[in-house]
Amino acid sequence: MAIATADLYDERGDELDSLGVQFHDLGGRRAFDGPVRTIRCHRDNALVKATLGTPGDGAVLVVDGGGSLESALVGDLIAASAVENGWSGVIVFGAIRDREAIADLDLGVKALGSNPRKSAKAGAGEVDVPVTIAGVVFQPGRHVWADPDGILVERP
């Protein structure tokens, strides 16, 4: 069973950053954690699809979509691929789609919202680079925890 983020913060607060942005819990797994992997992209999910199609080994993919809700960066097929490949979860600073199908998957998914519009597939973006969301740095390899209370990450 995953440790509650509130309890974890009480124990290790000085070592952790708490993300103040309010995300929706959209996956079938409401509490998840793992080492951070990152993608920075804007309205283009080709790198997200490619990355989640590789072995995740319990990692959490943090996708910095710039907060855009104009098109989805994760849909049901990509999320199902993440489950098949052993990812613990996906945190999307942007939109997803196929909410009902994703809610049935054993995958943690947090996102700002949803939009049925597909994103581009050109492959624009960066993989495994530090990303900053609302002042919180997600450094690849650091540990992240997420539950209905919020998101905590080890400070770099």
N, C-alpha and C positions, 0 to 999 in steps of 0.2 A: 504494500500500500504506500502511495506517495505521501510524503510529509506535506502538511498544510503550509502554504507560503507565509501565513501569519505567524505560525510557530517558528518556522525557519528564520523569519526576520527577527523575531524576539531573541533567538539564539545567536545569530550571526550578522545582525544589522550593519555593523561597521564594515563588513566585508562585501556587502551586497548593494546593488542599486535596485530601486523599485520604479517600474515604468508607470508614470501617471496617466498615460493615455488609456482610455476605457475601450477595451476590445470586447467583442461578442464571442461567447463560447459556441462554436458551430460544429465541432466534431463529436464523435461518439465517446471519446475519452475526455473527460473534463479536467483531469489532473494529469500532467505529464512533465517530464524533465529529461535532460540529456545534454551532451556537449553541443555547443553552438556551431552551426554551419551557417553561412550567410550568402545572400544574393542581393545586389542592388540593381533594380531594373525599373523602368517606367513604361507601363502599358504594353509589355512584351514578356511573355511567359516561357519562351523557348528554353532559357537556362533553368527555370524552375522545373519544367518537365524533364529535362535531361538529368538534372541533379537528383530529383526524387526517383528517377529510374535506375539509380545506382544503389548499392548497399548502404543503408543508413546506420546500421549498428547502434540503434537506439538514440541517434542524434535528433536534434530539433533544428529545422531549417527556419531561419529568420529572414523574411523577404521584405526588404525596404522598397516598397512601391511608391514612395514619396507621399503616401496618404491619399493617393488618387482612388476615387470610387467610380471612375469613368469606364473601366473595363476590368474583368476578372483575371486574376493571376493564377488561381487554382480552381479547377473544376473536379467533378466526380471521378473522371478517368485518371487524372494526375494524382488525386488523393488515394485512389485505390492502388495505384502503382507504389505510392509511399508506404502503404500498409504491406504490400507484397515484398517490399525491399527492406522492411525492418526499421522504418523511421518511427520515432516516438511521437513527433508532432510537427506542426507548421504554424508559425506566427507570421501573419501577413499584415504589414502596414499598408493596407489597401483593401481591395475587394476580392471576394471569391464568387463562385456561382454554384448551382446544384446543391443548395443548402440541405434539402431534405435527404438526398442520397448521401451526402457527406456526414450527416448526423447519425447515419446507421453504420459508419465505419469505425473500427477500433483504432482511431487516430485522434490525437489532440489537434484541434484547429481553432486558432483565434484569429479574427480579422476585424476590420473596422465595419464591414457590412458586405453587401452582395450587389451584384449587377449581372444580368444575364448576357451582357455583351462580351464577346470573345476579345482577347487581346491580340496584339501582333505576334508574329512568330519569327522575327528576324534574328533573334539571338543577341540583341543589344543588352549590355549590362556587364556586371562584374561579379565574380564568384569568390567566396572566402576572403573577403576584405572586411575590415572593421566597418560597421554601419552604426550610425547614431540616429536614434529615434527619440525625440523630445528630450534631448540632453543625455540620454542613457546610451552608453557604448556597448554594442554586442561584438565582442572579439571572438573570432573563430577559435574553438578549443576550450573556451570558458564554459562554465555550466549555467544552464538556465532552468528555472522552475516556473510552472504555470498552473493555475487552478482558477476556480471562479472568483477568488479574491484579487487576482492580478498576476503580474509577471515580475520575477526577481532574476537578476543575473549577477554573477561574480564580477566584481570590479576588475578592470585591467590593471 
